[in-house]
Amino acid sequence: MEVAKMLNMNKEGWDKSAERFFGRTALPEYGPFALSENDLNLFDDISDKRVLDIGCGSGHSLEYMANKGAKELWGLDLSTKQIETATHLLSN
C-alpha cells in the first residue's frame, strides 16, 4: 500500500474515532501496566522549555506539560478532529 493512502486511511480513522480516545494514554500515563512519567521522570524539568508533541491527539499530554511549566507548546496530528479537540482543550 502506498504511503499517502496509508496516511489518509489513518487520518480518516482518527477523525471518526477521536471522541472514544479522548484523554486516554496521555501524560503522565504511558499506557496500561507501564510506569508513569511521575515514576520515570523521563522529561526531567520542562519548565520554560519549548515542546513539540508529534501525534498530539486530544492535547492532554500538552496540557500536562503546560501544567509542568513548559513555556511554548506545539502539537501536530494527522487528524483534523484531534487538532480541533486539542485546540479547544488548551484554550480553556
PDB file of N, CA, C and O in Angstrom, chain B, residues numbered from 101:
ATOM      1  N   MET B 101       0.852  -1.173   0.000  1.00  0.00           N
ATOM      2  CA  MET B 101       0.000   0.000   0.000  1.00  0.00           C
ATOM      3  C   MET B 101       0.902   1.242   0.000  1.00  0.00           C
ATOM      4  O   MET B 101       1.885   1.298   0.738  1.00  0.00           O
ATOM      5  N   GLU B 102       0.568   2.220  -0.817  1.00  0.00           N
ATOM      6  CA  GLU B 102       1.399   3.425  -0.894  1.00  0.00           C
ATOM      7  C   GLU B 102       1.241   4.272   0.365  1.00  0.00           C
ATOM      8  O   GLU B 102       0.194   4.248   1.011  1.00  0.00           O
ATOM      9  N   VAL B 103       2.281   5.013   0.707  1.00  0.00           N
ATOM     10  CA  VAL B 103       2.341   5.781   1.942  1.00  0.00           C
ATOM     11  C   VAL B 103       1.204   6.800   2.040  1.00  0.00           C
ATOM     12  O   VAL B 103       0.569   6.912   3.088  1.00  0.00           O
ATOM     13  N   ALA B 104       0.942   7.534   0.973  1.00  0.00           N
ATOM     14  CA  ALA B 104      -0.113   8.560   1.014  1.00  0.00           C
ATOM     15  C   ALA B 104      -1.469   7.937   1.327  1.00  0.00           C
ATOM     16  O   ALA B 104      -2.263   8.515   2.069  1.00  0.00           O
ATOM     17  N   LYS B 105      -1.732   6.781   0.773  1.00  0.00           N
ATOM     18  CA  LYS B 105      -3.007   6.097   1.029  1.00  0.00           C
ATOM     19  C   LYS B 105      -3.094   5.642   2.492  1.00  0.00           C
ATOM     20  O   LYS B 105      -4.148   5.758   3.118  1.00  0.00           O
ATOM     21  N   MET B 106      -1.986   5.125   3.032  1.00  0.00           N
ATOM     22  CA  MET B 106      -1.959   4.700   4.426  1.00  0.00           C
ATOM     23  C   MET B 106      -2.166   5.887   5.363  1.00  0.00           C
ATOM     24  O   MET B 106      -2.919   5.786   6.331  1.00  0.00           O
ATOM     25  N   LEU B 107      -1.507   7.005   5.083  1.00  0.00           N
ATOM     26  CA  LEU B 107      -1.662   8.192   5.920  1.00  0.00           C
ATOM     27  C   LEU B 107      -3.097   8.707   5.884  1.00  0.00           C
ATOM     28  O   LEU B 107      -3.647   9.090   6.917  1.00  0.00           O
ATOM     29  N   ASN B 108      -3.699   8.718   4.711  1.00  0.00           N
ATOM     30  CA  ASN B 108      -5.075   9.172   4.581  1.00  0.00           C
ATOM     31  C   ASN B 108      -6.025   8.240   5.339  1.00  0.00           C
ATOM     32  O   ASN B 108      -6.961   8.707   5.989  1.00  0.00           O
ATOM     33  N   MET B 109      -5.792   6.937   5.261  1.00  0.00           N
ATOM     34  CA  MET B 109      -6.613   5.972   5.982  1.00  0.00           C
ATOM     35  C   MET B 109      -6.487   6.180   7.497  1.00  0.00           C
ATOM     36  O   MET B 109      -7.481   6.106   8.220  1.00  0.00           O
ATOM     37  N   ASN B 110      -5.273   6.437   7.968  1.00  0.00           N
ATOM     38  CA  ASN B 110      -5.037   6.702   9.383  1.00  0.00           C
ATOM     39  C   ASN B 110      -5.751   7.973   9.814  1.00  0.00           C
ATOM     40  O   ASN B 110      -6.403   7.988  10.858  1.00  0.00           O
ATOM     41  N   LYS B 111      -5.639   9.042   9.024  1.00  0.00           N
ATOM     42  CA  LYS B 111      -6.292  10.312   9.336  1.00  0.00           C
ATOM     43  C   LYS B 111      -7.795  10.136   9.418  1.00  0.00           C
ATOM     44  O   LYS B 111      -8.424  10.597  10.371  1.00  0.00           O
ATOM     45  N   GLU B 112      -8.379   9.470   8.424  1.00  0.00           N
ATOM     46  CA  GLU B 112      -9.826   9.256   8.419  1.00  0.00           C
ATOM     47  C   GLU B 112     -10.269   8.440   9.633  1.00  0.00           C
ATOM     48  O   GLU B 112     -11.312   8.716  10.226  1.00  0.00           O
ATOM     49  N   GLY B 113      -9.482   7.448   9.995  1.00  0.00           N
ATOM     50  CA  GLY B 113      -9.805   6.634  11.168  1.00  0.00           C
ATOM     51  C   GLY B 113      -9.824   7.445  12.445  1.00  0.00           C
ATOM     52  O   GLY B 113     -10.737   7.307  13.259  1.00  0.00           O
ATOM     53  N   TRP B 114      -8.817   8.296  12.629  1.00  0.00           N
ATOM     54  CA  TRP B 114      -8.776   9.130  13.832  1.00  0.00           C
ATOM     55  C   TRP B 114      -9.863  10.199  13.813  1.00  0.00           C
ATOM     56  O   TRP B 114     -10.417  10.533  14.861  1.00  0.00           O
ATOM     57  N   ASP B 115     -10.174  10.736  12.647  1.00  0.00           N
ATOM     58  CA  ASP B 115     -11.255  11.718  12.568  1.00  0.00           C
ATOM     59  C   ASP B 115     -12.579  11.097  13.016  1.00  0.00           C
ATOM     60  O   ASP B 115     -13.405  11.771  13.631  1.00  0.00           O
ATOM     61  N   LYS B 116     -12.780   9.815  12.708  1.00  0.00           N
ATOM     62  CA  LYS B 116     -14.028   9.140  13.081  1.00  0.00           C
ATOM     63  C   LYS B 116     -14.055   8.691  14.542  1.00  0.00           C
ATOM     64  O   LYS B 116     -15.123   8.672  15.153  1.00  0.00           O
ATOM     65  N   SER B 117     -12.916   8.333  15.108  1.00  0.00           N
ATOM     66  CA  SER B 117     -12.911   7.720  16.435  1.00  0.00           C
ATOM     67  C   SER B 117     -12.299   8.580  17.533  1.00  0.00           C
ATOM     68  O   SER B 117     -12.084   8.091  18.642  1.00  0.00           O
ATOM     69  N   ALA B 118     -12.019   9.831  17.256  1.00  0.00           N
ATOM     70  CA  ALA B 118     -11.317  10.689  18.214  1.00  0.00           C
ATOM     71  C   ALA B 118     -12.005  10.749  19.579  1.00  0.00           C
ATOM     72  O   ALA B 118     -11.337  10.689  20.611  1.00  0.00           O
ATOM     73  N   GLU B 119     -13.331  10.868  19.591  1.00  0.00           N
ATOM     74  CA  GLU B 119     -14.039  11.009  20.868  1.00  0.00           C
ATOM     75  C   GLU B 119     -13.843   9.805  21.775  1.00  0.00           C
ATOM     76  O   GLU B 119     -13.789   9.957  22.995  1.00  0.00           O
ATOM     77  N   ARG B 120     -13.738   8.618  21.205  1.00  0.00           N
ATOM     78  CA  ARG B 120     -13.582   7.410  22.027  1.00  0.00           C
ATOM     79  C   ARG B 120     -12.241   7.361  22.734  1.00  0.00           C
ATOM     80  O   ARG B 120     -12.101   6.658  23.734  1.00  0.00           O
ATOM     81  N   PHE B 121     -11.254   8.091  22.239  1.00  0.00           N
ATOM     82  CA  PHE B 121      -9.917   8.055  22.818  1.00  0.00           C
ATOM     83  C   PHE B 121      -9.565   9.344  23.560  1.00  0.00           C
ATOM     84  O   PHE B 121      -8.404   9.556  23.912  1.00  0.00           O
ATOM     85  N   PHE B 122     -10.557  10.208  23.802  1.00  0.00           N
ATOM     86  CA  PHE B 122     -10.329  11.500  24.436  1.00  0.00           C
ATOM     87  C   PHE B 122      -9.615  11.331  25.773  1.00  0.00           C
ATOM     88  O   PHE B 122     -10.184  10.794  26.724  1.00  0.00           O
ATOM     89  N   GLY B 123      -8.365  11.792  25.843  1.00  0.00           N
ATOM     90  CA  GLY B 123      -7.610  11.786  27.092  1.00  0.00           C
ATOM     91  C   GLY B 123      -6.992  10.460  27.472  1.00  0.00           C
ATOM     92  O   GLY B 123      -6.368  10.368  28.530  1.00  0.00           O
ATOM     93  N   ARG B 124      -7.135   9.439  26.667  1.00  0.00           N
ATOM     94  CA  ARG B 124      -6.537   8.136  27.001  1.00  0.00           C
ATOM     95  C   ARG B 124      -5.054   8.120  26.670  1.00  0.00           C
ATOM     96  O   ARG B 124      -4.612   8.738  25.702  1.00  0.00           O
ATOM     97  N   THR B 125      -4.320   7.427  27.461  1.00  0.00           N
ATOM     98  CA  THR B 125      -2.883   7.253  27.284  1.00  0.00           C
ATOM     99  C   THR B 125      -2.174   8.595  27.061  1.00  0.00           C
ATOM    100  O   THR B 125      -1.340   8.742  26.167  1.00  0.00           O
ATOM    101  N   ALA B 126      -2.529   9.541  27.885  1.00  0.00           N
ATOM    102  CA  ALA B 126      -1.873  10.849  27.850  1.00  0.00           C
ATOM    103  C   ALA B 126      -0.976  10.961  29.078  1.00  0.00           C
ATOM    104  O   ALA B 126      -1.208  10.311  30.097  1.00  0.00           O
ATOM    105  N   LEU B 127       0.036  11.786  28.962  1.00  0.00           N
ATOM    106  CA  LEU B 127       0.915  12.001  30.115  1.00  0.00           C
ATOM    107  C   LEU B 127       0.100  12.449  31.323  1.00  0.00           C
ATOM    108  O   LEU B 127      -0.822  13.249  31.166  1.00  0.00           O
ATOM    109  N   PRO B 128       0.399  11.975  32.485  1.00  0.00           N
ATOM    110  CA  PRO B 128       1.623  11.270  32.866  1.00  0.00           C
ATOM    111  C   PRO B 128       1.601   9.762  32.635  1.00  0.00           C
ATOM    112  O   PRO B 128       2.548   9.082  33.030  1.00  0.00           O
ATOM    113  N   GLU B 129       0.565   9.215  32.014  1.00  0.00           N
ATOM    114  CA  GLU B 129       0.489   7.775  31.758  1.00  0.00           C
ATOM    115  C   GLU B 129       1.130   7.443  30.412  1.00  0.00           C
ATOM    116  O   GLU B 129       1.015   8.208  29.455  1.00  0.00           O
ATOM    117  N   TYR B 130       1.800   6.302  30.349  1.00  0.00           N
ATOM    118  CA  TYR B 130       2.378   5.819  29.096  1.00  0.00           C
ATOM    119  C   TYR B 130       1.594   4.653  28.526  1.00  0.00           C
ATOM    120  O   TYR B 130       1.867   4.213  27.409  1.00  0.00           O
ATOM    121  N   GLY B 131       0.642   4.154  29.261  1.00  0.00           N
ATOM    122  CA  GLY B 131      -0.174   3.043  28.788  1.00  0.00           C
ATOM    123  C   GLY B 131      -0.420   2.054  29.903  1.00  0.00           C
ATOM    124  O   GLY B 131       0.139   2.171  30.993  1.00  0.00           O
ATOM    125  N   PRO B 132      -1.265   1.077  29.616  1.00  0.00           N
ATOM    126  CA  PRO B 132      -1.601   0.080  30.638  1.00  0.00           C
ATOM    127  C   PRO B 132      -0.358  -0.666  31.126  1.00  0.00           C
ATOM    128  O   PRO B 132       0.498  -1.052  30.330  1.00  0.00           O
ATOM    129  N   PHE B 133      -0.273  -0.858  32.410  1.00  0.00           N
ATOM    130  CA  PHE B 133       0.793  -1.638  33.050  1.00  0.00           C
ATOM    131  C   PHE B 133       2.175  -1.013  32.942  1.00  0.00           C
ATOM    132  O   PHE B 133       3.168  -1.653  33.287  1.00  0.00           O
ATOM    133  N   ALA B 134       2.257   0.221  32.471  1.00  0.00           N
ATOM    134  CA  ALA B 134       3.554   0.901  32.379  1.00  0.00           C
ATOM    135  C   ALA B 134       3.712   1.855  33.553  1.00  0.00           C
ATOM    136  O   ALA B 134       2.727   2.375  34.077  1.00  0.00           O
ATOM    137  N   LEU B 135       4.938   2.080  33.956  1.00  0.00           N
ATOM    138  CA  LEU B 135       5.191   3.109  34.954  1.00  0.00           C
ATOM    139  C   LEU B 135       4.805   4.453  34.363  1.00  0.00           C
ATOM    140  O   LEU B 135       4.833   4.628  33.144  1.00  0.00           O
ATOM    141  N   SER B 136       4.447   5.398  35.208  1.00  0.00           N
ATOM    142  CA  SER B 136       4.030   6.710  34.725  1.00  0.00           C
ATOM    143  C   SER B 136       5.223   7.661  34.672  1.00  0.00           C
ATOM    144  O   SER B 136       6.300   7.361  35.185  1.00  0.00           O
ATOM    145  N   GLU B 137       5.010   8.798  34.048  1.00  0.00           N
ATOM    146  CA  GLU B 137       6.043   9.840  34.000  1.00  0.00           C
ATOM    147  C   GLU B 137       6.422  10.270  35.410  1.00  0.00           C
ATOM    148  O   GLU B 137       7.577  10.611  35.666  1.00  0.00           O
ATOM    149  N   ASN B 138       5.467  10.256  36.317  1.00  0.00           N
ATOM    150  CA  ASN B 138       5.759  10.623  37.706  1.00  0.00           C
ATOM    151  C   ASN B 138       6.760   9.657  38.338  1.00  0.00           C
ATOM    152  O   ASN B 138       7.524  10.045  39.221  1.00  0.00           O
ATOM    153  N   ASP B 139       6.758   8.398  37.886  1.00  0.00           N
ATOM    154  CA  ASP B 139       7.712   7.403  38.387  1.00  0.00           C
ATOM    155  C   ASP B 139       9.040   7.453  37.629  1.00  0.00           C
ATOM    156  O   ASP B 139      10.107   7.329  38.231  1.00  0.00           O
ATOM    157  N   LEU B 140       8.974   7.633  36.318  1.00  0.00           N
ATOM    158  CA  LEU B 140      10.159   7.536  35.472  1.00  0.00           C
ATOM    159  C   LEU B 140      10.946   8.830  35.331  1.00  0.00           C
ATOM    160  O   LEU B 140      12.170   8.801  35.197  1.00  0.00           O
ATOM    161  N   ASN B 141      10.252   9.966  35.359  1.00  0.00           N
ATOM    162  CA  ASN B 141      10.896  11.275  35.190  1.00  0.00           C
ATOM    163  C   ASN B 141      11.750  11.348  33.921  1.00  0.00           C
ATOM    164  O   ASN B 141      12.886  11.820  33.959  1.00  0.00           O
ATOM    165  N   LEU B 142      11.201  10.882  32.808  1.00  0.00           N
ATOM    166  CA  LEU B 142      11.935  10.912  31.547  1.00  0.00           C
ATOM    167  C   LEU B 142      12.144  12.331  31.031  1.00  0.00           C
ATOM    168  O   LEU B 142      13.115  12.600  30.324  1.00  0.00           O
ATOM    169  N   PHE B 143      11.235  13.236  31.382  1.00  0.00           N
ATOM    170  CA  PHE B 143      11.328  14.603  30.884  1.00  0.00           C
ATOM    171  C   PHE B 143      12.185  15.505  31.751  1.00  0.00           C
ATOM    172  O   PHE B 143      12.539  16.604  31.325  1.00  0.00           O
ATOM    173  N   ASP B 144      12.525  15.077  32.942  1.00  0.00           N
ATOM    174  CA  ASP B 144      13.266  15.927  33.862  1.00  0.00           C
ATOM    175  C   ASP B 144      12.458  17.208  34.078  1.00  0.00           C
ATOM    176  O   ASP B 144      11.229  17.139  34.108  1.00  0.00           O
ATOM    177  N   ASP B 145      13.074  18.336  34.225  1.00  0.00           N
ATOM    178  CA  ASP B 145      12.371  19.607  34.436  1.00  0.00           C
ATOM    179  C   ASP B 145      12.094  20.243  33.072  1.00  0.00           C
ATOM    180  O   ASP B 145      13.023  20.538  32.321  1.00  0.00           O
ATOM    181  N   ILE B 146      10.824  20.452  32.759  1.00  0.00           N
ATOM    182  CA  ILE B 146      10.481  21.048  31.464  1.00  0.00           C
ATOM    183  C   ILE B 146      10.019  22.497  31.589  1.00  0.00           C
ATOM    184  O   ILE B 146       9.540  23.083  30.618  1.00  0.00           O
ATOM    185  N   SER B 147      10.159  23.075  32.776  1.00  0.00           N
ATOM    186  CA  SER B 147       9.750  24.466  32.924  1.00  0.00           C
ATOM    187  C   SER B 147      10.583  25.350  31.997  1.00  0.00           C
ATOM    188  O   SER B 147      11.794  25.178  31.857  1.00  0.00           O
ATOM    189  N   ASP B 148       9.896  26.292  31.375  1.00  0.00           N
ATOM    190  CA  ASP B 148      10.499  27.242  30.430  1.00  0.00           C
ATOM    191  C   ASP B 148      11.035  26.587  29.153  1.00  0.00           C
ATOM    192  O   ASP B 148      11.835  27.197  28.443  1.00  0.00           O
ATOM    193  N   LYS B 149      10.611  25.365  28.852  1.00  0.00           N
ATOM    194  CA  LYS B 149      11.047  24.681  27.629  1.00  0.00           C
ATOM    195  C   LYS B 149       9.988  24.831  26.542  1.00  0.00           C
ATOM    196  O   LYS B 149       8.819  25.093  26.826  1.00  0.00           O
ATOM    197  N   ARG B 150      10.417  24.660  25.293  1.00  0.00           N
ATOM    198  CA  ARG B 150       9.514  24.587  24.146  1.00  0.00           C
ATOM    199  C   ARG B 150       9.250  23.113  23.868  1.00  0.00           C
ATOM    200  O   ARG B 150      10.172  22.298  23.879  1.00  0.00           O
ATOM    201  N   VAL B 151       7.981  22.772  23.617  1.00  0.00           N
ATOM    202  CA  VAL B 151       7.594  21.373  23.439  1.00  0.00           C
ATOM    203  C   VAL B 151       6.924  21.184  22.085  1.00  0.00           C
ATOM    204  O   VAL B 151       6.021  21.937  21.722  1.00  0.00           O
ATOM    205  N   LEU B 152       7.369  20.179  21.341  1.00  0.00           N
ATOM    206  CA  LEU B 152       6.715  19.746  20.113  1.00  0.00           C
ATOM    207  C   LEU B 152       6.229  18.327  20.352  1.00  0.00           C
ATOM    208  O   LEU B 152       7.030  17.418  20.572  1.00  0.00           O
ATOM    209  N   ASP B 153       4.917  18.138  20.309  1.00  0.00           N
ATOM    210  CA  ASP B 153       4.312  16.816  20.501  1.00  0.00           C
ATOM    211  C   ASP B 153       3.822  16.326  19.142  1.00  0.00           C
ATOM    212  O   ASP B 153       2.812  16.809  18.630  1.00  0.00           O
ATOM    213  N   ILE B 154       4.535  15.371  18.563  1.00  0.00           N
ATOM    214  CA  ILE B 154       4.164  14.819  17.267  1.00  0.00           C
ATOM    215  C   ILE B 154       3.191  13.678  17.504  1.00  0.00           C
ATOM    216  O   ILE B 154       3.522  12.686  18.154  1.00  0.00           O
ATOM    217  N   GLY B 155       1.981  13.832  16.965  1.00  0.00           N
ATOM    218  CA  GLY B 155       0.902  12.887  17.250  1.00  0.00           C
ATOM    219  C   GLY B 155       0.216  13.279  18.544  1.00  0.00           C
ATOM    220  O   GLY B 155      -0.033  12.437  19.407  1.00  0.00           O
ATOM    221  N   CYS B 156      -0.088  14.568  18.673  1.00  0.00           N
ATOM    222  CA  CYS B 156      -0.575  15.128  19.946  1.00  0.00           C
ATOM    223  C   CYS B 156      -1.972  14.667  20.335  1.00  0.00           C
ATOM    224  O   CYS B 156      -2.377  14.835  21.485  1.00  0.00           O
ATOM    225  N   GLY B 157      -2.715  14.088  19.396  1.00  0.00           N
ATOM    226  CA  GLY B 157      -4.046  13.588  19.748  1.00  0.00           C
ATOM    227  C   GLY B 157      -4.924  14.662  20.354  1.00  0.00           C
ATOM    228  O   GLY B 157      -5.029  15.765  19.818  1.00  0.00           O
ATOM    229  N   SER B 158      -5.550  14.341  21.466  1.00  0.00           N
ATOM    230  CA  SER B 158      -6.521  15.232  22.103  1.00  0.00           C
ATOM    231  C   SER B 158      -5.882  16.407  22.838  1.00  0.00           C
ATOM    232  O   SER B 158      -6.596  17.291  23.312  1.00  0.00           O
ATOM    233  N   GLY B 159      -4.565  16.436  22.943  1.00  0.00           N
ATOM    234  CA  GLY B 159      -3.877  17.544  23.591  1.00  0.00           C
ATOM    235  C   GLY B 159      -3.638  17.372  25.078  1.00  0.00           C
ATOM    236  O   GLY B 159      -3.085  18.264  25.721  1.00  0.00           O
ATOM    237  N   HIS B 160      -4.047  16.234  25.640  1.00  0.00           N
ATOM    238  CA  HIS B 160      -3.901  16.042  27.076  1.00  0.00           C
ATOM    239  C   HIS B 160      -2.441  15.963  27.534  1.00  0.00           C
ATOM    240  O   HIS B 160      -2.121  16.401  28.639  1.00  0.00           O
ATOM    241  N   SER B 161      -1.562  15.419  26.710  1.00  0.00           N
ATOM    242  CA  SER B 161      -0.143  15.402  27.084  1.00  0.00           C
ATOM    243  C   SER B 161       0.436  16.813  27.034  1.00  0.00           C
ATOM    244  O   SER B 161       1.281  17.169  27.856  1.00  0.00           O
ATOM    245  N   LEU B 162      -0.016  17.617  26.069  1.00  0.00           N
ATOM    246  CA  LEU B 162       0.405  19.021  26.029  1.00  0.00           C
ATOM    247  C   LEU B 162      -0.102  19.763  27.257  1.00  0.00           C
ATOM    248  O   LEU B 162       0.614  20.589  27.823  1.00  0.00           O
ATOM    249  N   GLU B 163      -1.317  19.477  27.668  1.00  0.00           N
ATOM    250  CA  GLU B 163      -1.875  20.096  28.871  1.00  0.00           C
ATOM    251  C   GLU B 163      -1.027  19.736  30.097  1.00  0.00           C
ATOM    252  O   GLU B 163      -0.734  20.591  30.933  1.00  0.00           O
ATOM    253  N   TYR B 164      -0.643  18.470  30.189  1.00  0.00           N
ATOM    254  CA  TYR B 164       0.217  18.020  31.284  1.00  0.00           C
ATOM    255  C   TYR B 164       1.531  18.804  31.293  1.00  0.00           C
ATOM    256  O   TYR B 164       1.980  19.265  32.343  1.00  0.00           O
ATOM    257  N   MET B 165       2.144  18.953  30.107  1.00  0.00           N
ATOM    258  CA  MET B 165       3.415  19.666  30.029  1.00  0.00           C
ATOM    259  C   MET B 165       3.253  21.154  30.338  1.00  0.00           C
ATOM    260  O   MET B 165       4.153  21.768  30.912  1.00  0.00           O
ATOM    261  N   ALA B 166       2.124  21.731  29.967  1.00  0.00           N
ATOM    262  CA  ALA B 166       1.850  23.129  30.325  1.00  0.00           C
ATOM    263  C   ALA B 166       1.762  23.266  31.836  1.00  0.00           C
ATOM    264  O   ALA B 166       2.281  24.221  32.414  1.00  0.00           O
ATOM    265  N   ASN B 167       1.106  22.315  32.465  1.00  0.00           N
ATOM    266  CA  ASN B 167       0.982  22.343  33.928  1.00  0.00           C
ATOM    267  C   ASN B 167       2.314  22.129  34.628  1.00  0.00           C
ATOM    268  O   ASN B 167       2.466  22.475  35.800  1.00  0.00           O
ATOM    269  N   LYS B 168       3.286  21.556  33.910  1.00  0.00           N
ATOM    270  CA  LYS B 168       4.637  21.366  34.451  1.00  0.00           C
ATOM    271  C   LYS B 168       5.547  22.545  34.116  1.00  0.00           C
ATOM    272  O   LYS B 168       6.740  22.508  34.418  1.00  0.00           O
ATOM    273  N   GLY B 169       4.994  23.599  33.490  1.00  0.00           N
ATOM    274  CA  GLY B 169       5.747  24.827  33.286  1.00  0.00           C
ATOM    275  C   GLY B 169       6.327  25.047  31.909  1.00  0.00           C
ATOM    276  O   GLY B 169       7.075  26.005  31.715  1.00  0.00           O
ATOM    277  N   ALA B 170       6.010  24.188  30.931  1.00  0.00           N
ATOM    278  CA  ALA B 170       6.518  24.424  29.577  1.00  0.00           C
ATOM    279  C   ALA B 170       6.015  25.784  29.098  1.00  0.00           C
ATOM    280  O   ALA B 170       4.851  26.127  29.306  1.00  0.00           O
ATOM    281  N   LYS B 171       6.887  26.553  28.460  1.00  0.00           N
ATOM    282  CA  LYS B 171       6.506  27.922  28.092  1.00  0.00           C
ATOM    283  C   LYS B 171       5.906  28.031  26.700  1.00  0.00           C
ATOM    284  O   LYS B 171       5.200  28.997  26.414  1.00  0.00           O
ATOM    285  N   GLU B 172       6.169  27.062  25.823  1.00  0.00           N
ATOM    286  CA  GLU B 172       5.640  27.116  24.467  1.00  0.00           C
ATOM    287  C   GLU B 172       5.269  25.697  24.046  1.00  0.00           C
ATOM    288  O   GLU B 172       6.071  24.771  24.168  1.00  0.00           O
ATOM    289  N   LEU B 173       4.048  25.541  23.552  1.00  0.00           N
ATOM    290  CA  LEU B 173       3.541  24.226  23.181  1.00  0.00           C
ATOM    291  C   LEU B 173       3.192  24.189  21.702  1.00  0.00           C
ATOM    292  O   LEU B 173       2.554  25.104  21.181  1.00  0.00           O
ATOM    293  N   TRP B 174       3.615  23.124  21.032  1.00  0.00           N
ATOM    294  CA  TRP B 174       3.278  22.889  19.637  1.00  0.00           C
ATOM    295  C   TRP B 174       2.790  21.459  19.523  1.00  0.00           C
ATOM    296  O   TRP B 174       3.412  20.547  20.068  1.00  0.00           O
ATOM    297  N   GLY B 175       1.689  21.251  18.823  1.00  0.00           N
ATOM    298  CA  GLY B 175       1.172  19.914  18.621  1.00  0.00           C
ATOM    299  C   GLY B 175       0.878  19.662  17.154  1.00  0.00           C
ATOM    300  O   GLY B 175       0.307  20.512  16.472  1.00  0.00           O
ATOM    301  N   LEU B 176       1.272  18.489  16.671  1.00  0.00           N
ATOM    302  CA  LEU B 176       0.999  18.066  15.302  1.00  0.00           C
ATOM    303  C   LEU B 176       0.199  16.770  15.350  1.00  0.00           C
ATOM    304  O   LEU B 176       0.451  15.907  16.191  1.00  0.00           O
ATOM    305  N   ASP B 177      -0.750  16.642  14.459  1.00  0.00           N
ATOM    306  CA  ASP B 177      -1.502  15.408  14.345  1.00  0.00           C
ATOM    307  C   ASP B 177      -2.077  15.322  12.936  1.00  0.00           C
ATOM    308  O   ASP B 177      -2.405  16.347  12.338  1.00  0.00           O
ATOM    309  N   LEU B 178      -2.202  14.116  12.404  1.00  0.00           N
ATOM    310  CA  LEU B 178      -2.809  13.923  11.085  1.00  0.00           C
ATOM    311  C   LEU B 178      -4.301  14.240  11.103  1.00  0.00           C
ATOM    312  O   LEU B 178      -4.861  14.678  10.098  1.00  0.00           O
ATOM    313  N   SER B 179      -4.935  14.019  12.238  1.00  0.00           N
ATOM    314  CA  SER B 179      -6.384  14.124  12.344  1.00  0.00           C
ATOM    315  C   SER B 179      -6.840  15.562  12.601  1.00  0.00           C
ATOM    316  O   SER B 179      -6.452  16.176  13.594  1.00  0.00           O
ATOM    317  N   THR B 180      -7.650  16.079  11.714  1.00  0.00           N
ATOM    318  CA  THR B 180      -8.227  17.408  11.893  1.00  0.00           C
ATOM    319  C   THR B 180      -9.063  17.446  13.169  1.00  0.00           C
ATOM    320  O   THR B 180      -9.019  18.423  13.916  1.00  0.00           O
ATOM    321  N   LYS B 181      -9.820  16.387  13.415  1.00  0.00           N
ATOM    322  CA  LYS B 181     -10.665  16.305  14.618  1.00  0.00           C
ATOM    323  C   LYS B 181      -9.814  16.360  15.883  1.00  0.00           C
ATOM    324  O   LYS B 181     -10.184  17.036  16.844  1.00  0.00           O
ATOM    325  N   GLN B 182      -8.679  15.657  15.898  1.00  0.00           N
ATOM    326  CA  GLN B 182      -7.806  15.688  17.070  1.00  0.00           C
ATOM    327  C   GLN B 182      -7.217  17.088  17.286  1.00  0.00           C
ATOM    328  O   GLN B 182      -7.128  17.548  18.424  1.00  0.00           O
ATOM    329  N   ILE B 183      -6.820  17.761  16.220  1.00  0.00           N
ATOM    330  CA  ILE B 183      -6.287  19.122  16.353  1.00  0.00           C
ATOM    331  C   ILE B 183      -7.360  20.056  16.896  1.00  0.00           C
ATOM    332  O   ILE B 183      -7.078  20.886  17.761  1.00  0.00           O
ATOM    333  N   GLU B 184      -8.592  19.931  16.397  1.00  0.00           N
ATOM    334  CA  GLU B 184      -9.697  20.749  16.913  1.00  0.00           C
ATOM    335  C   GLU B 184      -9.920  20.481  18.400  1.00  0.00           C
ATOM    336  O   GLU B 184     -10.125  21.412  19.179  1.00  0.00           O
ATOM    337  N   THR B 185      -9.881  19.222  18.787  1.00  0.00           N
ATOM    338  CA  THR B 185     -10.080  18.847  20.188  1.00  0.00           C
ATOM    339  C   THR B 185      -8.958  19.410  21.056  1.00  0.00           C
ATOM    340  O   THR B 185      -9.216  19.975  22.119  1.00  0.00           O
ATOM    341  N   ALA B 186      -7.723  19.258  20.607  1.00  0.00           N
ATOM    342  CA  ALA B 186      -6.578  19.770  21.373  1.00  0.00           C
ATOM    343  C   ALA B 186      -6.636  21.292  21.493  1.00  0.00           C
ATOM    344  O   ALA B 186      -6.366  21.845  22.559  1.00  0.00           O
ATOM    345  N   THR B 187      -6.983  21.953  20.415  1.00  0.00           N
ATOM    346  CA  THR B 187      -7.101  23.417  20.443  1.00  0.00           C
ATOM    347  C   THR B 187      -8.141  23.851  21.458  1.00  0.00           C
ATOM    348  O   THR B 187      -7.915  24.782  22.231  1.00  0.00           O
ATOM    349  N   HIS B 188      -9.280  23.177  21.455  1.00  0.00           N
ATOM    350  CA  HIS B 188     -10.356  23.506  22.405  1.00  0.00           C
ATOM    351  C   HIS B 188      -9.904  23.225  23.846  1.00  0.00           C
ATOM    352  O   HIS B 188     -10.111  24.054  24.732  1.00  0.00           O
ATOM    353  N   LEU B 189      -9.300  22.083  24.076  1.00  0.00           N
ATOM    354  CA  LEU B 189      -8.843  21.716  25.419  1.00  0.00           C
ATOM    355  C   LEU B 189      -7.854  22.743  25.948  1.00  0.00           C
ATOM    356  O   LEU B 189      -7.959  23.174  27.097  1.00  0.00           O
ATOM    357  N   LEU B 190      -6.898  23.137  25.123  1.00  0.00           N
ATOM    358  CA  LEU B 190      -5.837  24.023  25.582  1.00  0.00           C
ATOM    359  C   LEU B 190      -6.230  25.488  25.632  1.00  0.00           C
ATOM    360  O   LEU B 190      -5.508  26.304  26.205  1.00  0.00           O
ATOM    361  N   SER B 191      -7.360  25.829  25.040  1.00  0.00           N
ATOM    362  CA  SER B 191      -7.804  27.230  25.080  1.00  0.00           C
ATOM    363  C   SER B 191      -8.609  27.531  26.331  1.00  0.00           C
ATOM    364  O   SER B 191      -8.904  28.694  26.607  1.00  0.00           O
ATOM    365  N   ASN B 192      -8.970  26.507  27.094  1.00  0.00           N
ATOM    366  CA  ASN B 192      -9.751  26.716  28.335  1.00  0.00           C
ATOM    367  C   ASN B 192      -8.856  27.004  29.506  1.00  0.00           C
ATOM    368  O   ASN B 192      -9.341  27.204  30.620  1.00  0.00           O
TER     369      ASN B 192
END
